[in-house]
Amino acid sequence: MVSRLSAQQDQDAVNLIRGISMDAPLVAKSGHQGTAMALAPLGHVLYSRILRHDPKKPNWQNRDRFILSNGHASILQYSLLFLNGYGLEIEDLKSFRQFGSATPGHPEVGHTAGVEVTTGPLGQGFANAVGMAIAERNLRARFGASACDHNTFVLVGDGCLMEGISHEAASLAGHLKLDRLVCIFDDNAITIDGSTSLSCSDDVAKRFASYGWNIMNLGEIADDCDALEDALLTARANRGAPTLCILKSHIGTPSPDFTDAHEAHGNPFTASHVSATKKVMGIPDEPFWAPKDLVDAIRSHAANRGSSYTSSYADDLNQIDERYLWDAAWTTPKSSSFSSLLPVFDSTTSLATRQVIQKAFDASLPALPGLIAGSADLTGNTGTKLSKQVAQSSNAPDGRQIYFGIREHAMGAAVVGMALHGGVLPVCGTFFVFADYMRPAIRLAALSKAKCVFIFSHDSVGVGEDGPTHQPIEQLASLRIIPDLQVIRPADPNETIAAWCAAVDHDGPTAIILSRQNVLSVTDGSAVKNGAAIVGHKVDTPQFVLLATGSEVGLCTQVAAELLKSNIKAQVVSMPSWDRYELHGKHLASELFPKGVPVISVEAGVTMGWQKYADHAIGIDRFGASAPGAIALKELGISVDAVVKFVKSLNV
């Protein structure tokens, strides 16, 4: 049994956190000290009494996850990581919010040990926590509690709960009865503009109760470590529903100038304000006060607690009946391990690429024990159905099919949380035009290097009769500009299989863009490897290069055949992935794009960006129109006749 810290050590730790929470923003002339000061006791109790964690093994698989959804209060988490021995030192805290420091303005996973997810855009971390709770429960149901049995704690503020994503995520969590999820709501009634009464009069307790959550009104205990411990232990023990703990706090506590003032949210504290607050706390008026004996004692306490949890974990894992599946779930096998299971399509095949992706999932499922898939009420439409897999639910927590409901915002963020939890390879799907709902989560997936897969089907005006509201034209360009997001728009069935393999092998997020309509199998799939490849036989001394993605590759093969009737030789190049071409294929440039040969890009979307690769761009620089898909494409200039006419106009 690990001994507890003394009452004096607890109080000194709280004072240390509050002091650093003022000092770091003061030095940086930037930051948010008020929330960190108010929640110093809560943070200390979480790390010293509640969380099952080991600073010496920050990536221990069965650790409790803690997410600071209101990531602007990052100095609170950095103070706790420093105090508990996660590798941060005083110099790191002095470099708060500076270029290249380990203490950036908002927490970044992979950048600072002990940070689980990248937070800052309010509400995203809350939805990430829902995804983590789904992953934990699924792994526990499938592999046993000895391997996986932990809790997810997420700290949110008023801003997180005002953002619409919180509704979707809370509704999903309540429906799934994710009872290892504890959300602590910092109810300080303050936003940047002032009191929350300016803009919001929600009854948060009733709102979450309607979602099916267990509600605990903690009241005025924000400064009482023992009461906080009792409440959090009760919340952690609750079963049958996620728990919301509503904690009334006072931003800026115990500042004599800014307690309960909205100015405390940002950076109004001057050196004199900091000095006055330290006088109230009874600590030395010196920057970054952190007495060595106190820090050493708390780090020793944290290390001893951590060791008591992790020392027997290797033996716990040995109790798993099929240990190799557990290992494969946590370390996704390369696609080469299951490539022989994947279908290959000949030139007679005509399928929508959204249909092909489901075949890829089903074929690879036995080799990918971490694979979990779902969609936003479009499971069959997007190909994200895993055959013979039951739905994830409180009655079937081992289910690998997730029905996210019409909740794209929460789905995207939950998938990021699942990926960062580890042990699962999450896939989600929706219509491509609704990628706009998911953009913050997709961006954070790329920033976090979260290994997840976004399936977007119905990829062009070929959607047809639903009209311009459902016909994506600018979405592909908007995804291509996100750094570190792998984007693949396969031409046909074989490229779709290759795209899935590339997603499995990629160390980060992938977006795969798929067709609604059937497309002929015109490639061997090799273009995905390097981002681009010649389709069919290489043409000697071509007069034009037709460069395309997706369904337009097949169209360009028809264009090339028509042009040949007029003795015009055109080479077709499929370029399913700009980013993969930039990384792996630029050495092929002279082969793909012979010097002096005009390049014409053809894609059923905006032409922005194609200027980098093409001399001329054929696309759709306007919104679509309601009509059968083939007619919409034809009327908007994506047809064999239109492209042939354009090429011939250049050949005069």
C-alpha positions in Angstrom: 0.0 0.0 0.0 1.5 3.4 -1.0 1.4 5.9 1.7 -0.5 9.2 1.2 1.0 12.6 1.1 0.5 14.7 4.2 -2.0 17.4 4.4 0.7 20.0 4.4 2.3 18.4 1.3 -1.1 18.5 -0.4 -1.5 22.2 0.4 2.0 23.0 -0.7 1.5 21.2 -4.0 -1.6 23.1 -4.7 0.2 26.4 -3.9 3.1 25.3 -6.2 0.7 24.6 -9.1 -1.1 28.0 -8.6 2.2 29.8 -8.4 3.5 28.3 -11.6 0.1 28.9 -13.3 0.7 32.6 -12.7 4.5 32.7 -13.3 4.6 30.9 -16.7 2.0 33.1 -18.4 3.6 36.2 -16.8 7.0 35.3 -18.4 5.4 34.4 -21.7 3.1 37.4 -21.6 0.6 35.0 -22.9 -1.6 32.3 -21.4 -4.6 31.4 -19.3 -3.8 31.2 -15.6 -7.3 31.7 -14.1 -8.7 28.2 -14.7 -5.5 26.5 -13.8 -5.4 28.3 -10.5 -9.0 27.4 -9.6 -8.5 23.8 -10.5 -5.1 23.2 -8.9 -6.6 21.1 -6.1 -8.6 19.0 -8.5 -5.6 18.4 -10.7 -3.4 17.5 -7.7 -6.1 15.0 -6.4 -6.5 13.4 -9.8 -2.7 12.8 -10.2 -1.9 11.9 -6.6 -5.0 9.9 -5.6 -7.3 8.9 -8.5 -5.5 8.3 -11.8 -3.9 4.9 -12.3 -0.7 6.1 -14.0 3.0 5.6 -13.9 5.3 8.6 -14.8 8.1 6.1 -15.5 5.9 4.3 -18.1 3.8 7.1 -19.6 2.6 4.8 -22.4 1.5 1.9 -20.2 -1.4 0.4 -22.0 -3.8 0.1 -19.1 -3.3 3.6 -17.6 -6.2 5.8 -16.9 -6.6 8.5 -19.6 -6.8 12.1 -18.6 -7.9 14.7 -21.2 -7.8 18.4 -20.7 -10.5 19.4 -23.2 -10.3 23.1 -22.2 -6.7 23.0 -23.4 -6.1 26.7 -23.0 -5.5 25.8 -19.3 -2.5 23.8 -20.4 -0.3 25.3 -17.7 -2.3 23.3 -15.2 -1.4 20.0 -16.9 2.2 21.1 -17.4 2.5 21.9 -13.7 1.1 18.5 -12.8 3.4 16.7 -15.3 6.4 18.6 -13.8 5.4 17.8 -10.3 4.7 14.1 -10.9 8.0 13.4 -12.8 6.9 13.1 -16.4 10.1 14.7 -17.6 9.2 18.4 -17.6 11.5 20.6 -15.5 11.5 24.2 -14.4 13.3 25.4 -17.5 10.5 23.8 -19.6 7.9 25.8 -17.6 10.0 29.0 -18.0 9.8 28.3 -21.8 6.0 28.2 -21.7 4.5 29.0 -25.2 7.9 29.5 -26.7 9.1 28.2 -30.1 10.3 24.6 -29.8 9.5 24.2 -26.1 8.0 21.1 -24.5 5.2 23.4 -23.1 3.3 24.7 -26.1 0.2 26.9 -25.8 -2.1 24.0 -25.9 -1.3 20.3 -25.1 0.0 18.3 -28.0 0.1 14.5 -28.0 3.5 13.1 -28.9 5.2 16.3 -28.0 5.0 16.2 -24.2 5.0 13.0 -22.3 1.8 12.5 -20.4 -0.4 14.4 -22.9 -3.0 12.0 -24.3 -4.6 14.1 -27.1 -4.0 17.4 -28.7 -6.6 19.8 -27.4 -7.6 23.4 -27.8 -10.5 23.7 -30.2 -13.2 23.5 -27.5 -15.3 20.3 -27.3 -12.9 18.2 -29.4 -11.2 16.8 -26.3 -14.6 15.8 -24.8 -15.5 13.9 -27.9 -12.0 12.4 -28.0 -12.7 11.1 -24.5 -15.8 9.4 -25.7 -13.8 7.6 -28.4 -11.2 6.5 -25.8 -14.0 5.1 -23.6 -15.3 3.2 -26.6 -11.9 1.7 -27.3 -11.3 0.8 -23.7 -14.6 -1.0 -23.3 -14.2 -2.9 -26.6 -10.7 -4.1 -25.7 -11.8 -5.1 -22.2 -14.8 -7.1 -23.6 -12.6 -8.9 -26.1 -9.4 -9.5 -24.2 -10.4 -9.4 -20.6 -10.1 -7.0 -17.6 -6.6 -8.2 -16.8 -5.3 -6.6 -20.0 -7.6 -3.6 -20.2 -9.6 -2.1 -17.4 -9.2 1.6 -16.9 -11.1 4.9 -16.9 -11.2 8.0 -19.0 -11.3 11.3 -17.2 -12.0 14.5 -19.1 -12.0 18.0 -17.8 -14.3 20.5 -19.7 -15.3 24.1 -19.3 -18.3 26.1 -20.3 -16.8 26.6 -23.8 -16.6 22.9 -24.4 -20.2 22.4 -23.5 -21.4 25.3 -25.6 -19.8 23.9 -28.7 -22.3 21.8 -30.7 -19.9 18.8 -30.8 -20.5 18.3 -27.1 -24.2 17.5 -27.8 -23.4 14.9 -30.3 -20.6 13.3 -28.2 -22.6 13.3 -25.0 -25.6 11.8 -26.7 -23.6 9.0 -28.2 -21.8 8.3 -24.8 -25.1 8.2 -23.0 -26.7 5.9 -25.5 -23.7 3.5 -25.4 -23.7 3.7 -21.5 -19.9 4.3 -21.4 -19.6 3.9 -17.6 -15.8 4.1 -17.5 -16.1 7.7 -18.6 -16.0 10.5 -16.1 -16.4 14.1 -17.2 -15.6 16.9 -14.8 -17.4 20.2 -15.7 -15.6 23.3 -14.4 -18.7 25.4 -13.7 -17.1 28.8 -13.2 -19.7 30.7 -15.2 -17.0 32.7 -17.0 -16.1 33.1 -20.7 -13.8 35.5 -22.4 -16.5 38.1 -23.0 -17.7 37.9 -19.4 -20.3 35.9 -17.4 -21.9 33.0 -19.2 -25.2 34.7 -18.5 -24.4 36.9 -21.5 -25.0 34.1 -23.9 -26.1 30.9 -22.2 -28.8 29.7 -19.8 -28.7 26.0 -20.3 -29.3 23.6 -17.4 -26.3 21.4 -17.9 -27.4 18.8 -15.4 -30.8 18.4 -17.0 -29.3 18.4 -20.4 -26.8 15.5 -19.6 -29.5 13.7 -17.6 -31.6 13.6 -20.8 -28.7 11.9 -22.6 -28.7 9.2 -20.0 -25.7 10.3 -17.9 -25.3 9.9 -14.2 -25.2 13.4 -12.7 -23.2 14.4 -9.6 -23.5 18.0 -8.4 -20.4 18.5 -6.4 -21.0 22.0 -5.3 -18.4 24.2 -3.6 -15.7 21.7 -2.9 -13.1 23.0 -5.5 -10.6 23.7 -2.6 -11.2 20.6 -0.6 -8.9 17.8 -1.6 -10.5 15.1 0.5 -14.0 16.0 -0.7 -12.8 16.0 -4.3 -11.3 12.5 -3.8 -14.5 11.1 -2.3 -16.5 12.5 -5.2 -14.2 11.2 -7.9 -14.0 7.8 -6.4 -17.8 7.7 -6.3 -17.9 8.8 -9.9 -15.4 6.2 -11.0 -17.3 3.4 -9.3 -20.6 4.2 -11.0 -21.8 1.6 -13.5 -24.5 1.7 -16.2 -23.9 5.3 -17.5 -21.1 7.8 -18.0 -20.8 10.3 -15.1 -20.8 14.1 -15.2 -19.4 15.8 -12.1 -20.4 19.4 -11.9 -17.8 21.3 -9.9 -18.5 24.9 -8.9 -15.1 26.7 -9.1 -14.0 30.3 -8.9 -11.6 31.4 -11.7 -8.5 33.1 -10.5 -8.7 31.7 -7.0 -7.1 33.0 -4.6 -6.2 36.2 -6.3 -7.4 39.3 -4.4 -7.8 41.1 -7.7 -9.2 38.7 -10.2 -11.1 35.9 -8.4 -14.4 35.3 -10.3 -13.4 38.0 -12.8 -13.5 37.2 -16.5 -10.2 39.0 -17.0 -8.6 36.1 -15.2 -9.3 33.9 -18.2 -6.6 35.6 -20.3 -3.5 37.3 -19.2 -4.2 40.5 -17.1 -2.0 39.5 -14.2 1.0 41.9 -13.7 3.9 41.1 -11.4 2.3 43.0 -8.6 -0.9 41.0 -9.0 1.1 37.8 -8.8 3.0 39.0 -5.7 -0.3 39.9 -4.0 -1.7 36.4 -4.8 1.4 34.7 -3.5 1.1 36.7 -0.3 -2.4 35.4 0.2 -1.2 31.8 -0.4 1.7 32.3 2.1 4.4 31.2 -0.3 7.7 33.1 -1.1 7.4 35.9 -3.7 9.8 34.3 -6.1 9.2 33.1 -9.7 8.6 29.4 -10.2 8.7 28.5 -6.5 9.3 24.7 -6.4 11.1 23.5 -3.2 13.2 20.5 -4.0 12.1 18.5 -1.0 8.4 18.9 -2.0 9.0 18.1 -5.6 11.1 15.0 -4.7 8.4 13.8 -2.3 5.6 14.1 -4.8 7.6 12.5 -7.6 8.6 9.6 -5.3 4.9 9.2 -4.3 3.9 9.2 -8.0 6.6 6.7 -8.9 5.6 4.4 -6.1 1.9 4.5 -7.0 2.8 3.9 -10.6 5.0 1.0 -9.9 2.2 -0.6 -7.8 0.0 -0.6 -10.9 2.5 -1.5 -13.6 4.8 -4.0 -11.9 2.6 -7.0 -12.6 1.2 -6.0 -15.9 3.4 -8.2 -18.0 2.0 -11.2 -16.0 -1.5 -9.8 -16.6 -1.0 -9.8 -20.3 0.2 -13.4 -20.2 -3.3 -14.3 -19.0 -4.8 -13.4 -22.4 -5.9 -16.6 -24.2 -4.9 -15.2 -27.7 -2.1 -12.9 -26.8 -1.0 -12.6 -30.4 -4.3 -10.9 -31.3 -3.7 -8.4 -28.5 -0.3 -7.6 -29.8 -1.6 -7.3 -33.4 -4.3 -5.0 -32.2 -1.8 -2.6 -30.7 0.8 -2.9 -33.5 -1.2 -2.9 -36.7 0.3 -5.5 -39.1 1.6 -4.3 -42.4 -0.7 -4.9 -45.4 1.9 -7.4 -46.8 0.7 -9.8 -44.1 -2.8 -10.0 -45.6 -2.3 -8.9 -49.3 -2.9 -12.5 -50.5 -6.4 -12.3 -48.9 -7.4 -9.2 -50.9 -9.4 -9.4 -54.2 -7.9 -8.5 -57.6 -10.1 -7.2 -60.3 -9.9 -7.7 -64.1 -11.0 -5.3 -66.8 -14.5 -6.8 -66.9 -15.2 -5.5 -63.3 -17.5 -2.6 -62.9 -18.1 -1.5 -59.3 -18.5 1.6 -57.3 -15.3 2.1 -55.3 -17.5 2.4 -52.2 -18.5 -1.2 -52.7 -14.9 -2.3 -53.1 -13.7 -0.8 -49.9 -16.1 -3.1 -48.0 -14.6 -6.1 -49.8 -11.2 -4.8 -48.6 -12.4 -4.5 -45.0 -13.9 -8.0 -45.0 -10.9 -9.6 -46.6 -8.4 -8.0 -44.2 -10.5 -8.3 -41.0 -9.0 -11.6 -39.8 -5.5 -10.1 -40.0 -6.5 -6.8 -38.3 -7.9 -7.5 -34.8 -7.9 -3.8 -34.1 -10.2 -2.9 -37.0 -13.4 -1.2 -35.9 -15.6 0.6 -38.4 -18.8 2.7 -38.5 -20.5 5.6 -40.1 -22.8 8.5 -39.5 -26.0 6.7 -40.5 -24.6 5.8 -43.9 -23.1 2.4 -43.2 -24.2 0.6 -46.4 -23.9 3.7 -48.5 -20.2 4.3 -47.6 -19.0 0.7 -47.6 -18.1 0.9 -43.9 -20.0 -2.3 -43.0 -18.0 -5.1 -41.5 -19.8 -8.3 -42.5 -20.9 -10.6 -39.6 -19.8 -8.1 -37.0 -22.3 -7.1 -34.2 -23.0 -3.5 -33.3 -21.1 -1.9 -30.5 -23.5 -1.4 -27.6 -23.7 -1.8 -23.8 -25.1 -5.3 -24.4 -22.4 -6.1 -26.9 -19.3 -4.1 -25.9 -17.1 -6.4 -28.0 -19.0 -5.3 -31.2 -16.7 -3.9 -33.9 -19.4 -2.2 -35.9 -20.2 1.3 -34.6 -23.4 3.1 -35.5 -22.5 6.7 -34.8 -25.9 8.1 -35.8 -26.1 11.4 -37.6 -23.3 12.9 -35.7 -20.4 13.6 -38.0 -18.8 16.1 -35.6 -18.6 13.7 -32.8 -17.8 10.7 -35.0 -14.6 12.4 -36.4 -13.4 13.4 -33.0 -14.3 10.0 -31.4 -12.3 8.2 -34.0 -9.3 10.4 -33.3 -9.7 9.5 -29.6 -10.0 5.8 -30.4 -6.8 5.9 -32.5 -4.9 7.8 -29.8 -6.1 5.4 -27.1 -4.4 2.6 -29.0 -5.4 -1.0 -29.6 -7.9 -0.2 -32.3 -7.7 0.8 -36.0 -10.8 3.0 -36.3 -12.5 3.7 -39.6 -15.5 6.0 -40.1 -17.5 7.0 -43.1 -19.9 9.6 -44.5 -20.7 11.4 -47.7 -17.8 13.5 -48.9 -19.6 16.8 -48.8 -20.1 16.3 -45.0 -16.3 16.2 -44.5 -16.9 19.9 -43.8 -18.6 18.9 -40.5 -15.6 16.8 -39.6 -12.9 19.2 -40.6 -11.7 20.2 -37.1 -11.3 16.6 -36.1 -9.6 15.7 -39.4 -7.2 18.6 -38.9 -6.4 17.5 -35.3 -6.0 13.9 -36.5 -3.3 15.1 -38.8 -1.7 17.3 -36.2 -1.8 14.3 -33.7 -0.7 11.7 -36.3 -3.6 9.7 -35.2 -3.8 6.4 -37.1 -7.4 6.4 -38.3 -9.2 6.2 -41.7 -11.8 8.5 -43.0 -14.0 7.1 -45.8 -15.7 9.6 -47.9 -18.1 8.3 -50.6 -20.3 10.0 -53.2 -17.2 12.0 -54.3 -18.4 14.3 -57.1 -21.4 15.7 -58.8 -22.0 12.1 -59.9 -24.0 12.0 -56.7 -26.8 13.2 -59.0 -30.3 14.2 -58.1 -29.5 15.3 -54.5 -28.1 18.5 -56.1 -25.4 21.0 -55.1 -26.0 20.7 -51.4 -24.8 17.1 -51.6 -22.3 17.3 -54.5 -18.7 17.9 -53.3 -16.6 20.1 -55.6 -14.3 21.9 -53.2 -13.9 19.3 -50.5 -11.0 17.4 -52.2 -8.9 20.5 -52.6 -9.7 21.5 -48.9 -8.4 18.1 -47.6 -5.3 18.2 -49.8 -4.0 21.3 -48.1 -4.0 19.8 -44.6 -0.4 18.9 -43.7 0.3 15.2 -42.8 -3.1 14.0 -44.0 -2.8 11.2 -46.5 -5.5 11.8 -49.2 -6.2 9.1 -51.8 -8.9 9.2 -54.5 -8.6 5.8 -56.2 -9.6 5.4 -59.9 -11.1 2.0 -59.8 -11.4 -1.3 -57.8 -7.7 -2.2 -57.9 -6.6 1.3 -56.7 -9.2 1.1 -54.0 -7.6 -2.1 -52.6 -4.2 -0.4 -52.8 -5.6 2.7 -51.1 -6.7 0.5 -48.1 -3.3 -1.1 -47.9 -1.7 2.4 -48.0 -3.9 3.5 -45.1 -3.1 0.5 -43.0 0.6 1.0 -43.6 0.6 4.8 -43.0 1.6 6.2 -39.6 -1.1 8.8 -39.4 -4.6 9.6 -40.7 -5.8 8.8 -44.2 -8.8 10.0 -46.2 -10.0 7.7 -48.9 -12.4 9.4 -51.4 -14.8 7.0 -53.2 -17.4 7.0 -55.9 -21.1 6.5 -55.8 -21.3 5.3 -59.4 -19.8 2.2 -60.9 -16.4 2.5 -62.5 -14.6 0.1 -64.8 -11.4 -1.5 -63.6 -8.8 0.2 -65.8 -5.6 0.1 -63.6 -3.5 -2.4 -61.8 -3.5 -0.4 -58.7 0.2 0.5 -58.8 -0.4 4.3 -58.9 -1.1 4.4 -55.2 2.4 3.3 -54.2 4.1 6.3 -55.7 1.0 8.6 -55.9 0.9 8.4 -59.7 1.5 6.0 -62.6 0.9 5.5 -66.2 -2.3 3.7 -67.0 -2.0 0.8 -69.4 0.8 0.6 -71.9 3.3 3.5 -72.1 2.7 5.6 -75.2 5.7 6.3 -77.4 6.2 10.1 -78.0 2.8 11.1 -76.7 1.4 14.5 -77.8 -0.6 15.0 -74.6 -0.7 13.7 -71.1 -4.2 13.2 -69.6 -3.8 13.4 -65.8 -6.7 12.4 -63.6 -8.0 10.9 -60.4 -11.0 8.8 -59.4 -13.6 8.0 -61.9 -12.1 10.5 -64.3 -9.2 8.1 -65.0 -11.5 5.7 -66.7 -13.0 8.6 -68.6 -9.5 9.7 -69.8 -8.8 6.2 -71.1 -11.9 6.6 -73.3 -10.7 10.0 -74.3 -7.3 8.6 -75.3 -9.0 6.0 -77.5 -11.1 8.6 -79.2 -8.1 10.9 -79.8 -6.2 8.0 -81.4 -8.9 7.8 -84.1 -7.7 11.3 -85.1 -4.0 10.2 -84.9 -3.5 12.2 -81.6 -1.6 10.2 -79.1 -2.3 10.8 -75.4 -0.8 9.1 -72.4 -3.1 8.6 -69.4 -1.7 9.1 -65.9 -3.6 8.2 -62.7 -2.6 10.4 -59.8 -4.7 9.2 -56.8 -2.6 10.9 -54.2 -0.8 14.2 -54.5 0.9 13.8 -51.1 2.2 10.3 -51.9 3.5 11.6 -55.2 5.4 14.4 -53.4 6.8 11.9 -50.9 7.5 8.9 -53.1 7.0 9.6 -56.8 8.8 12.7 -57.9 11.6 10.6 -59.3 9.1 9.4 -61.9 8.4 12.9 -63.2 10.3 12.7 -66.4 8.5 9.4 -67.3 5.1 10.5 -66.3 5.4 14.0 -67.7 7.8 14.0 -70.7 9.4 17.4 -71.2 7.5 19.6 -73.6 4.4 17.5 -73.6 1.3 19.5 -72.5 -0.4 18.0 -69.4 -4.2 18.3 -69.0 -5.8 17.5 -65.7 -9.3 16.1 -65.5 -11.1 16.0 -62.2 -14.8 16.5 -61.2 -14.0 19.2 -58.7 -12.4 22.6 -58.4 -9.3 23.1 -60.4 -7.4 24.9 -57.7 -4.0 23.3 -57.2 -3.7 21.4 -60.4 -1.6 24.2 -61.8 1.4 22.6 -60.0 1.1 19.5 -62.2 -0.8 20.5 -65.3 -0.6 23.1 -68.0 -4.4 23.0 -68.4 -7.1 22.0 -65.9 -10.6 20.7 -66.7 -12.8 20.7 -63.7 -15.9 22.1 -62.0 -15.3 25.6 -60.6 -19.0 26.1 -59.7 -21.6 24.4 -57.6 -23.3 21.4 -59.1 -26.9 20.8 -60.2 -29.7 18.4 -59.4 -29.8 15.8 -62.2 -29.0 12.2 -62.7 -25.3 11.8 -62.0 -24.2 11.1 -65.6 -26.2 14.1 -66.9 -24.8 16.4 -64.2 -21.2 15.3 -65.1 -21.9 15.8 -68.8 -23.6 19.2 -68.4 -20.7 20.4 -66.3 -18.0 19.4 -68.8 -16.8 16.1 -67.4 -17.5 13.9 -70.4 -15.5 12.2 -73.2 -16.8 14.6 -75.8 -16.0 17.7 -73.8 -12.4 16.5 -73.0 -11.8 15.4 -76.6 -13.0 18.7 -77.9 -10.7 20.6 -75.5 -7.6 18.5 -76.5 -8.3 19.0 -80.2 -8.6 22.8 -79.6 -5.0 22.7 -78.3 -3.8 20.6 -81.3 -4.6 23.1 -84.0 
